[in-house]
Amino acid sequence: MSRTLWIVLGVIVSVAIAWFVVDLVFSVVWFVVKLAIVAVVAVVVFFALRSWLGRSGDRREVER
């Protein structure tokens, strides 16, 4: 009977540790995906602003 109790406790602890590890991995993966999306949007906004400001400003005044 004692051996069965240790097996049940081992299974419960294993499931709890696995739950924590999977949650941690998904959090890290979601953070990386979110970071990649932010980087892509930032690059698009940067080039859009550069294009928009490049057309409206006078470049001759800046360049010598």
mmJSON file of the N, C-alpha and C atoms, coordinates in Angstrom:
{"data_MODEL":{"atom_site":{
"group_PDB":["ATOM","ATOM","ATOM","ATOM","ATOM","ATOM","ATOM","ATOM","ATOM","ATOM","ATOM","ATOM","ATOM","ATOM","ATOM","ATOM","ATOM","ATOM","ATOM","ATOM","ATOM","ATOM","ATOM","ATOM","ATOM","ATOM","ATOM","ATOM","ATOM","ATOM","ATOM","ATOM","ATOM","ATOM","ATOM","ATOM","ATOM","ATOM","ATOM","ATOM","ATOM","ATOM","ATOM","ATOM","ATOM","ATOM","ATOM","ATOM","ATOM","ATOM","ATOM","ATOM","ATOM","ATOM","ATOM","ATOM","ATOM","ATOM","ATOM","ATOM","ATOM","ATOM","ATOM","ATOM","ATOM","ATOM","ATOM","ATOM","ATOM","ATOM","ATOM","ATOM","ATOM","ATOM","ATOM","ATOM","ATOM","ATOM","ATOM","ATOM","ATOM","ATOM","ATOM","ATOM","ATOM","ATOM","ATOM","ATOM","ATOM","ATOM","ATOM","ATOM","ATOM","ATOM","ATOM","ATOM","ATOM","ATOM","ATOM","ATOM","ATOM","ATOM","ATOM","ATOM","ATOM","ATOM","ATOM","ATOM","ATOM","ATOM","ATOM","ATOM","ATOM","ATOM","ATOM","ATOM","ATOM","ATOM","ATOM","ATOM","ATOM","ATOM","ATOM","ATOM","ATOM","ATOM","ATOM","ATOM","ATOM","ATOM","ATOM","ATOM","ATOM","ATOM","ATOM","ATOM","ATOM","ATOM","ATOM","ATOM","ATOM","ATOM","ATOM","ATOM","ATOM","ATOM","ATOM","ATOM","ATOM","ATOM","ATOM","ATOM","ATOM","ATOM","ATOM","ATOM","ATOM","ATOM","ATOM","ATOM","ATOM","ATOM","ATOM","ATOM","ATOM","ATOM","ATOM","ATOM","ATOM","ATOM","ATOM","ATOM","ATOM","ATOM","ATOM","ATOM","ATOM","ATOM","ATOM","ATOM","ATOM","ATOM","ATOM","ATOM","ATOM","ATOM","ATOM","ATOM","ATOM","ATOM","ATOM","ATOM"],
"id":[1,2,3,4,5,6,7,8,9,10,11,12,13,14,15,16,17,18,19,20,21,22,23,24,25,26,27,28,29,30,31,32,33,34,35,36,37,38,39,40,41,42,43,44,45,46,47,48,49,50,51,52,53,54,55,56,57,58,59,60,61,62,63,64,65,66,67,68,69,70,71,72,73,74,75,76,77,78,79,80,81,82,83,84,85,86,87,88,89,90,91,92,93,94,95,96,97,98,99,100,101,102,103,104,105,106,107,108,109,110,111,112,113,114,115,116,117,118,119,120,121,122,123,124,125,126,127,128,129,130,131,132,133,134,135,136,137,138,139,140,141,142,143,144,145,146,147,148,149,150,151,152,153,154,155,156,157,158,159,160,161,162,163,164,165,166,167,168,169,170,171,172,173,174,175,176,177,178,179,180,181,182,183,184,185,186,187,188,189,190,191,192],
"type_symbol":["N","C","C","N","C","C","N","C","C","N","C","C","N","C","C","N","C","C","N","C","C","N","C","C","N","C","C","N","C","C","N","C","C","N","C","C","N","C","C","N","C","C","N","C","C","N","C","C","N","C","C","N","C","C","N","C","C","N","C","C","N","C","C","N","C","C","N","C","C","N","C","C","N","C","C","N","C","C","N","C","C","N","C","C","N","C","C","N","C","C","N","C","C","N","C","C","N","C","C","N","C","C","N","C","C","N","C","C","N","C","C","N","C","C","N","C","C","N","C","C","N","C","C","N","C","C","N","C","C","N","C","C","N","C","C","N","C","C","N","C","C","N","C","C","N","C","C","N","C","C","N","C","C","N","C","C","N","C","C","N","C","C","N","C","C","N","C","C","N","C","C","N","C","C","N","C","C","N","C","C","N","C","C","N","C","C","N","C","C","N","C","C"],
"label_atom_id":["N","CA","C","N","CA","C","N","CA","C","N","CA","C","N","CA","C","N","CA","C","N","CA","C","N","CA","C","N","CA","C","N","CA","C","N","CA","C","N","CA","C","N","CA","C","N","CA","C","N","CA","C","N","CA","C","N","CA","C","N","CA","C","N","CA","C","N","CA","C","N","CA","C","N","CA","C","N","CA","C","N","CA","C","N","CA","C","N","CA","C","N","CA","C","N","CA","C","N","CA","C","N","CA","C","N","CA","C","N","CA","C","N","CA","C","N","CA","C","N","CA","C","N","CA","C","N","CA","C","N","CA","C","N","CA","C","N","CA","C","N","CA","C","N","CA","C","N","CA","C","N","CA","C","N","CA","C","N","CA","C","N","CA","C","N","CA","C","N","CA","C","N","CA","C","N","CA","C","N","CA","C","N","CA","C","N","CA","C","N","CA","C","N","CA","C","N","CA","C","N","CA","C","N","CA","C","N","CA","C","N","CA","C","N","CA","C","N","CA","C","N","CA","C"],
"label_alt_id":[null,null,null,null,null,null,null,null,null,null,null,null,null,null,null,null,null,null,null,null,null,null,null,null,null,null,null,null,null,null,null,null,null,null,null,null,null,null,null,null,null,null,null,null,null,null,null,null,null,null,null,null,null,null,null,null,null,null,null,null,null,null,null,null,null,null,null,null,null,null,null,null,null,null,null,null,null,null,null,null,null,null,null,null,null,null,null,null,null,null,null,null,null,null,null,null,null,null,null,null,null,null,null,null,null,null,null,null,null,null,null,null,null,null,null,null,null,null,null,null,null,null,null,null,null,null,null,null,null,null,null,null,null,null,null,null,null,null,null,null,null,null,null,null,null,null,null,null,null,null,null,null,null,null,null,null,null,null,null,null,null,null,null,null,null,null,null,null,null,null,null,null,null,null,null,null,null,null,null,null,null,null,null,null,null,null,null,null,null,null,null,null],
"label_comp_id":["MET","MET","MET","SER","SER","SER","ARG","ARG","ARG","THR","THR","THR","LEU","LEU","LEU","TRP","TRP","TRP","ILE","ILE","ILE","VAL","VAL","VAL","LEU","LEU","LEU","GLY","GLY","GLY","VAL","VAL","VAL","ILE","ILE","ILE","VAL","VAL","VAL","SER","SER","SER","VAL","VAL","VAL","ALA","ALA","ALA","ILE","ILE","ILE","ALA","ALA","ALA","TRP","TRP","TRP","PHE","PHE","PHE","VAL","VAL","VAL","VAL","VAL","VAL","ASP","ASP","ASP","LEU","LEU","LEU","VAL","VAL","VAL","PHE","PHE","PHE","SER","SER","SER","VAL","VAL","VAL","VAL","VAL","VAL","TRP","TRP","TRP","PHE","PHE","PHE","VAL","VAL","VAL","VAL","VAL","VAL","LYS","LYS","LYS","LEU","LEU","LEU","ALA","ALA","ALA","ILE","ILE","ILE","VAL","VAL","VAL","ALA","ALA","ALA","VAL","VAL","VAL","VAL","VAL","VAL","ALA","ALA","ALA","VAL","VAL","VAL","VAL","VAL","VAL","VAL","VAL","VAL","PHE","PHE","PHE","PHE","PHE","PHE","ALA","ALA","ALA","LEU","LEU","LEU","ARG","ARG","ARG","SER","SER","SER","TRP","TRP","TRP","LEU","LEU","LEU","GLY","GLY","GLY","ARG","ARG","ARG","SER","SER","SER","GLY","GLY","GLY","ASP","ASP","ASP","ARG","ARG","ARG","ARG","ARG","ARG","GLU","GLU","GLU","VAL","VAL","VAL","GLU","GLU","GLU","ARG","ARG","ARG"],
"label_asym_id":["A","A","A","A","A","A","A","A","A","A","A","A","A","A","A","A","A","A","A","A","A","A","A","A","A","A","A","A","A","A","A","A","A","A","A","A","A","A","A","A","A","A","A","A","A","A","A","A","A","A","A","A","A","A","A","A","A","A","A","A","A","A","A","A","A","A","A","A","A","A","A","A","A","A","A","A","A","A","A","A","A","A","A","A","A","A","A","A","A","A","A","A","A","A","A","A","A","A","A","A","A","A","A","A","A","A","A","A","A","A","A","A","A","A","A","A","A","A","A","A","A","A","A","A","A","A","A","A","A","A","A","A","A","A","A","A","A","A","A","A","A","A","A","A","A","A","A","A","A","A","A","A","A","A","A","A","A","A","A","A","A","A","A","A","A","A","A","A","A","A","A","A","A","A","A","A","A","A","A","A","A","A","A","A","A","A","A","A","A","A","A","A"],
"label_entity_id":["1","1","1","1","1","1","1","1","1","1","1","1","1","1","1","1","1","1","1","1","1","1","1","1","1","1","1","1","1","1","1","1","1","1","1","1","1","1","1","1","1","1","1","1","1","1","1","1","1","1","1","1","1","1","1","1","1","1","1","1","1","1","1","1","1","1","1","1","1","1","1","1","1","1","1","1","1","1","1","1","1","1","1","1","1","1","1","1","1","1","1","1","1","1","1","1","1","1","1","1","1","1","1","1","1","1","1","1","1","1","1","1","1","1","1","1","1","1","1","1","1","1","1","1","1","1","1","1","1","1","1","1","1","1","1","1","1","1","1","1","1","1","1","1","1","1","1","1","1","1","1","1","1","1","1","1","1","1","1","1","1","1","1","1","1","1","1","1","1","1","1","1","1","1","1","1","1","1","1","1","1","1","1","1","1","1","1","1","1","1","1","1"],
"label_seq_id":[1,1,1,2,2,2,3,3,3,4,4,4,5,5,5,6,6,6,7,7,7,8,8,8,9,9,9,10,10,10,11,11,11,12,12,12,13,13,13,14,14,14,15,15,15,16,16,16,17,17,17,18,18,18,19,19,19,20,20,20,21,21,21,22,22,22,23,23,23,24,24,24,25,25,25,26,26,26,27,27,27,28,28,28,29,29,29,30,30,30,31,31,31,32,32,32,33,33,33,34,34,34,35,35,35,36,36,36,37,37,37,38,38,38,39,39,39,40,40,40,41,41,41,42,42,42,43,43,43,44,44,44,45,45,45,46,46,46,47,47,47,48,48,48,49,49,49,50,50,50,51,51,51,52,52,52,53,53,53,54,54,54,55,55,55,56,56,56,57,57,57,58,58,58,59,59,59,60,60,60,61,61,61,62,62,62,63,63,63,64,64,64],
"pdbx_PDB_ins_code":[null,null,null,null,null,null,null,null,null,null,null,null,null,null,null,null,null,null,null,null,null,null,null,null,null,null,null,null,null,null,null,null,null,null,null,null,null,null,null,null,null,null,null,null,null,null,null,null,null,null,null,null,null,null,null,null,null,null,null,null,null,null,null,null,null,null,null,null,null,null,null,null,null,null,null,null,null,null,null,null,null,null,null,null,null,null,null,null,null,null,null,null,null,null,null,null,null,null,null,null,null,null,null,null,null,null,null,null,null,null,null,null,null,null,null,null,null,null,null,null,null,null,null,null,null,null,null,null,null,null,null,null,null,null,null,null,null,null,null,null,null,null,null,null,null,null,null,null,null,null,null,null,null,null,null,null,null,null,null,null,null,null,null,null,null,null,null,null,null,null,null,null,null,null,null,null,null,null,null,null,null,null,null,null,null,null,null,null,null,null,null,null],
"Cartn_x":[0.823,0.0,0.861,1.956,2.827,3.45,3.783,4.372,3.38,2.139,1.096,0.929,0.997,0.872,2.004,3.242,4.387,4.249,3.706,3.505,2.477,1.396,0.36,0.92,1.669,2.28,3.299,4.066,5.021,4.344,3.225,2.467,1.927,1.408,0.861,1.964,3.113,4.229,4.732,4.799,5.246,4.31,3.025,2.049,2.165,2.358,2.488,3.744,4.862,6.101,5.95,5.347,5.141,4.234,3.207,2.287,3.048,3.906,4.699,5.671,6.346,7.32,6.63,5.507,4.775,4.262,3.753,3.287,4.434,5.594,6.77,7.21,7.234,7.645,6.679,5.37,4.4,4.501,4.805,4.97,6.176,7.273,8.468,8.221,7.565,7.277,6.347,5.319,4.405,5.135,6.058,6.839,7.697,8.321,9.162,8.307,7.139,6.245,5.78,5.406,4.968,6.1,7.313,8.468,8.725,8.575,8.769,7.71,6.466,5.391,5.657,6.073,6.382,7.539,8.545,9.685,9.259,8.418,7.954,7.126,6.218,5.393,6.259,7.263,8.145,8.932,9.388,10.112,9.189,7.966,7.004,6.701,6.472,6.174,7.384,8.58,9.788,9.918,9.763,9.892,8.746,7.55,6.425,6.681,7.144,7.454,8.615,9.612,10.76,10.335,9.469,8.982,8.108,7.244,6.329,7.083,8.029,8.781,9.789,10.258,11.212,10.58,9.316,8.633,8.25,7.845,7.349,8.473,9.595,10.693,11.57,12.314,13.227,14.607,15.062,16.325,17.536,17.38,18.496,19.014,18.103,18.479,19.348,19.075,19.813,21.132,21.12,22.335,23.175,24.474,25.332,26.382],
"Cartn_y":[-1.2,0.0,1.255,1.247,2.398,2.721,1.666,1.871,2.533,2.151,2.744,4.225,4.556,5.955,6.784,6.26,6.983,7.137,6.129,6.221,7.302,7.341,8.354,9.747,9.896,11.203,11.579,10.615,10.878,11.338,10.714,11.111,12.528,12.841,14.185,15.24,14.966,15.906,16.039,14.929,14.976,15.822,15.656,16.445,17.924,18.238,19.642,20.271,19.551,20.083,20.239,19.255,19.348,20.525,20.749,21.871,23.194,23.334,24.546,24.738,23.668,23.772,24.132,23.497,23.8,25.234,25.681,27.065,28.042,27.738,28.589,28.622,27.464,27.401,28.18,28.017,28.76,30.263,30.673,32.092,32.655,31.915,32.371,32.413,31.381,31.347,32.496,32.767,33.865,35.2,35.361,36.59,36.776,35.71,35.796,36.133,35.511,35.806,37.254,37.71,39.097,40.067,39.744,40.573,40.634,39.522,39.494,40.34,40.249,41.042,42.533,42.909,44.312,44.796,43.962,44.347,44.573,43.709,43.862,45.133,45.368,46.581,47.829,47.786,48.935,49.236,48.204,48.413,49.016,48.512,49.053,50.515,50.824,52.21,53.108,52.604,53.39,53.757,52.78,53.079,53.931,53.757,54.609,56.061,56.268,57.629,58.223,57.416,57.898,58.313,57.509,57.839,59.091,59.183,60.308,61.605,61.543,62.748,63.099,62.126,62.381,63.137,62.894,63.58,65.01,65.212,66.538,67.511,67.013,67.896,68.248,69.325,69.73,69.146,68.233,67.56,68.434,69.397,70.241,71.047,71.385,72.175,71.357,70.073,69.214,68.795,68.387,67.917,69.113,69.004,70.081,69.571],
"Cartn_z":[0.0,0.0,0.0,0.698,0.784,-0.573,-1.32,-2.652,-3.603,-3.527,-4.37,-4.039,-2.77,-2.365,-2.948,-2.911,-3.472,-4.992,-5.639,-7.092,-7.411,-6.672,-6.9,-6.63,-5.535,-5.245,-6.321,-6.803,-7.881,-9.151,-9.478,-10.673,-10.513,-9.343,-9.106,-9.196,-8.582,-8.642,-10.08,-10.807,-12.207,-13.064,-12.863,-13.628,-13.267,-11.999,-11.579,-12.177,-12.149,-12.741,-14.245,-14.901,-16.351,-16.696,-15.894,-16.12,-16.039,-15.035,-14.859,-16.029,-16.439,-17.533,-18.843,-19.129,-20.364,-20.346,-19.21,-19.085,-19.315,-18.748,-18.934,-20.395,-21.043,-22.454,-23.331,-23.099,-23.902,-23.656,-22.436,-22.152,-22.903,-22.91,-23.617,-25.115,-25.648,-27.094,-27.469,-26.667,-26.96,-26.906,-25.946,-25.862,-27.117,-27.593,-28.793,-30.015,-30.127,-31.26,-31.198,-30.021,-29.855,-30.194,-29.758,-30.06,-31.57,-32.252,-33.708,-34.409,-33.964,-34.571,-34.348,-33.153,-32.861,-33.728,-33.92,-34.759,-36.2,-36.736,-38.121,-38.261,-37.325,-37.386,-37.24,-36.376,-36.2,-37.479,-38.165,-39.425,-40.476,-40.567,-41.54,-41.225,-39.95,-39.567,-39.827,-39.535,-39.769,-41.244,-42.144,-43.565,-44.084,-43.51,-43.914,-43.505,-42.281,-41.832,-42.613,-42.888,-43.666,-45.076,-45.661,-46.995,-46.963,-45.975,-45.88,-45.576,-44.657,-44.318,-45.4,-46.134,-47.203,-48.357,-48.605,-49.708,-49.348,-48.086,-47.72,-47.365,-46.918,-46.534,-47.719,-47.609,-48.666,-48.371,-49.198,-48.962,-49.301,-50.163,-50.551,-49.38,-48.491,-47.341,-46.363,-46.269,-45.337,-45.956,-47.213,-47.878,-48.362,-48.24,-48.705,-49.624],
"occupancy":[1.0,1.0,1.0,1.0,1.0,1.0,1.0,1.0,1.0,1.0,1.0,1.0,1.0,1.0,1.0,1.0,1.0,1.0,1.0,1.0,1.0,1.0,1.0,1.0,1.0,1.0,1.0,1.0,1.0,1.0,1.0,1.0,1.0,1.0,1.0,1.0,1.0,1.0,1.0,1.0,1.0,1.0,1.0,1.0,1.0,1.0,1.0,1.0,1.0,1.0,1.0,1.0,1.0,1.0,1.0,1.0,1.0,1.0,1.0,1.0,1.0,1.0,1.0,1.0,1.0,1.0,1.0,1.0,1.0,1.0,1.0,1.0,1.0,1.0,1.0,1.0,1.0,1.0,1.0,1.0,1.0,1.0,1.0,1.0,1.0,1.0,1.0,1.0,1.0,1.0,1.0,1.0,1.0,1.0,1.0,1.0,1.0,1.0,1.0,1.0,1.0,1.0,1.0,1.0,1.0,1.0,1.0,1.0,1.0,1.0,1.0,1.0,1.0,1.0,1.0,1.0,1.0,1.0,1.0,1.0,1.0,1.0,1.0,1.0,1.0,1.0,1.0,1.0,1.0,1.0,1.0,1.0,1.0,1.0,1.0,1.0,1.0,1.0,1.0,1.0,1.0,1.0,1.0,1.0,1.0,1.0,1.0,1.0,1.0,1.0,1.0,1.0,1.0,1.0,1.0,1.0,1.0,1.0,1.0,1.0,1.0,1.0,1.0,1.0,1.0,1.0,1.0,1.0,1.0,1.0,1.0,1.0,1.0,1.0,1.0,1.0,1.0,1.0,1.0,1.0,1.0,1.0,1.0,1.0,1.0,1.0,1.0,1.0,1.0,1.0,1.0,1.0],
"B_iso_or_equiv":[0.0,0.0,0.0,0.0,0.0,0.0,0.0,0.0,0.0,0.0,0.0,0.0,0.0,0.0,0.0,0.0,0.0,0.0,0.0,0.0,0.0,0.0,0.0,0.0,0.0,0.0,0.0,0.0,0.0,0.0,0.0,0.0,0.0,0.0,0.0,0.0,0.0,0.0,0.0,0.0,0.0,0.0,0.0,0.0,0.0,0.0,0.0,0.0,0.0,0.0,0.0,0.0,0.0,0.0,0.0,0.0,0.0,0.0,0.0,0.0,0.0,0.0,0.0,0.0,0.0,0.0,0.0,0.0,0.0,0.0,0.0,0.0,0.0,0.0,0.0,0.0,0.0,0.0,0.0,0.0,0.0,0.0,0.0,0.0,0.0,0.0,0.0,0.0,0.0,0.0,0.0,0.0,0.0,0.0,0.0,0.0,0.0,0.0,0.0,0.0,0.0,0.0,0.0,0.0,0.0,0.0,0.0,0.0,0.0,0.0,0.0,0.0,0.0,0.0,0.0,0.0,0.0,0.0,0.0,0.0,0.0,0.0,0.0,0.0,0.0,0.0,0.0,0.0,0.0,0.0,0.0,0.0,0.0,0.0,0.0,0.0,0.0,0.0,0.0,0.0,0.0,0.0,0.0,0.0,0.0,0.0,0.0,0.0,0.0,0.0,0.0,0.0,0.0,0.0,0.0,0.0,0.0,0.0,0.0,0.0,0.0,0.0,0.0,0.0,0.0,0.0,0.0,0.0,0.0,0.0,0.0,0.0,0.0,0.0,0.0,0.0,0.0,0.0,0.0,0.0,0.0,0.0,0.0,0.0,0.0,0.0,0.0,0.0,0.0,0.0,0.0,0.0],
"pdbx_formal_charge":[null,null,null,null,null,null,null,null,null,null,null,null,null,null,null,null,null,null,null,null,null,null,null,null,null,null,null,null,null,null,null,null,null,null,null,null,null,null,null,null,null,null,null,null,null,null,null,null,null,null,null,null,null,null,null,null,null,null,null,null,null,null,null,null,null,null,null,null,null,null,null,null,null,null,null,null,null,null,null,null,null,null,null,null,null,null,null,null,null,null,null,null,null,null,null,null,null,null,null,null,null,null,null,null,null,null,null,null,null,null,null,null,null,null,null,null,null,null,null,null,null,null,null,null,null,null,null,null,null,null,null,null,null,null,null,null,null,null,null,null,null,null,null,null,null,null,null,null,null,null,null,null,null,null,null,null,null,null,null,null,null,null,null,null,null,null,null,null,null,null,null,null,null,null,null,null,null,null,null,null,null,null,null,null,null,null,null,null,null,null,null,null],
"auth_seq_id":[1,1,1,2,2,2,3,3,3,4,4,4,5,5,5,6,6,6,7,7,7,8,8,8,9,9,9,10,10,10,11,11,11,12,12,12,13,13,13,14,14,14,15,15,15,16,16,16,17,17,17,18,18,18,19,19,19,20,20,20,21,21,21,22,22,22,23,23,23,24,24,24,25,25,25,26,26,26,27,27,27,28,28,28,29,29,29,30,30,30,31,31,31,32,32,32,33,33,33,34,34,34,35,35,35,36,36,36,37,37,37,38,38,38,39,39,39,40,40,40,41,41,41,42,42,42,43,43,43,44,44,44,45,45,45,46,46,46,47,47,47,48,48,48,49,49,49,50,50,50,51,51,51,52,52,52,53,53,53,54,54,54,55,55,55,56,56,56,57,57,57,58,58,58,59,59,59,60,60,60,61,61,61,62,62,62,63,63,63,64,64,64],
"auth_comp_id":["MET","MET","MET","SER","SER","SER","ARG","ARG","ARG","THR","THR","THR","LEU","LEU","LEU","TRP","TRP","TRP","ILE","ILE","ILE","VAL","VAL","VAL","LEU","LEU","LEU","GLY","GLY","GLY","VAL","VAL","VAL","ILE","ILE","ILE","VAL","VAL","VAL","SER","SER","SER","VAL","VAL","VAL","ALA","ALA","ALA","ILE","ILE","ILE","ALA","ALA","ALA","TRP","TRP","TRP","PHE","PHE","PHE","VAL","VAL","VAL","VAL","VAL","VAL","ASP","ASP","ASP","LEU","LEU","LEU","VAL","VAL","VAL","PHE","PHE","PHE","SER","SER","SER","VAL","VAL","VAL","VAL","VAL","VAL","TRP","TRP","TRP","PHE","PHE","PHE","VAL","VAL","VAL","VAL","VAL","VAL","LYS","LYS","LYS","LEU","LEU","LEU","ALA","ALA","ALA","ILE","ILE","ILE","VAL","VAL","VAL","ALA","ALA","ALA","VAL","VAL","VAL","VAL","VAL","VAL","ALA","ALA","ALA","VAL","VAL","VAL","VAL","VAL","VAL","VAL","VAL","VAL","PHE","PHE","PHE","PHE","PHE","PHE","ALA","ALA","ALA","LEU","LEU","LEU","ARG","ARG","ARG","SER","SER","SER","TRP","TRP","TRP","LEU","LEU","LEU","GLY","GLY","GLY","ARG","ARG","ARG","SER","SER","SER","GLY","GLY","GLY","ASP","ASP","ASP","ARG","ARG","ARG","ARG","ARG","ARG","GLU","GLU","GLU","VAL","VAL","VAL","GLU","GLU","GLU","ARG","ARG","ARG"],
"auth_asym_id":["A","A","A","A","A","A","A","A","A","A","A","A","A","A","A","A","A","A","A","A","A","A","A","A","A","A","A","A","A","A","A","A","A","A","A","A","A","A","A","A","A","A","A","A","A","A","A","A","A","A","A","A","A","A","A","A","A","A","A","A","A","A","A","A","A","A","A","A","A","A","A","A","A","A","A","A","A","A","A","A","A","A","A","A","A","A","A","A","A","A","A","A","A","A","A","A","A","A","A","A","A","A","A","A","A","A","A","A","A","A","A","A","A","A","A","A","A","A","A","A","A","A","A","A","A","A","A","A","A","A","A","A","A","A","A","A","A","A","A","A","A","A","A","A","A","A","A","A","A","A","A","A","A","A","A","A","A","A","A","A","A","A","A","A","A","A","A","A","A","A","A","A","A","A","A","A","A","A","A","A","A","A","A","A","A","A","A","A","A","A","A","A"],
"auth_atom_id":["N","CA","C","N","CA","C","N","CA","C","N","CA","C","N","CA","C","N","CA","C","N","CA","C","N","CA","C","N","CA","C","N","CA","C","N","CA","C","N","CA","C","N","CA","C","N","CA","C","N","CA","C","N","CA","C","N","CA","C","N","CA","C","N","CA","C","N","CA","C","N","CA","C","N","CA","C","N","CA","C","N","CA","C","N","CA","C","N","CA","C","N","CA","C","N","CA","C","N","CA","C","N","CA","C","N","CA","C","N","CA","C","N","CA","C","N","CA","C","N","CA","C","N","CA","C","N","CA","C","N","CA","C","N","CA","C","N","CA","C","N","CA","C","N","CA","C","N","CA","C","N","CA","C","N","CA","C","N","CA","C","N","CA","C","N","CA","C","N","CA","C","N","CA","C","N","CA","C","N","CA","C","N","CA","C","N","CA","C","N","CA","C","N","CA","C","N","CA","C","N","CA","C","N","CA","C","N","CA","C","N","CA","C","N","CA","C","N","CA","C","N","CA","C"],
"pdbx_PDB_model_num":[1,1,1,1,1,1,1,1,1,1,1,1,1,1,1,1,1,1,1,1,1,1,1,1,1,1,1,1,1,1,1,1,1,1,1,1,1,1,1,1,1,1,1,1,1,1,1,1,1,1,1,1,1,1,1,1,1,1,1,1,1,1,1,1,1,1,1,1,1,1,1,1,1,1,1,1,1,1,1,1,1,1,1,1,1,1,1,1,1,1,1,1,1,1,1,1,1,1,1,1,1,1,1,1,1,1,1,1,1,1,1,1,1,1,1,1,1,1,1,1,1,1,1,1,1,1,1,1,1,1,1,1,1,1,1,1,1,1,1,1,1,1,1,1,1,1,1,1,1,1,1,1,1,1,1,1,1,1,1,1,1,1,1,1,1,1,1,1,1,1,1,1,1,1,1,1,1,1,1,1,1,1,1,1,1,1,1,1,1,1,1,1]
}}}
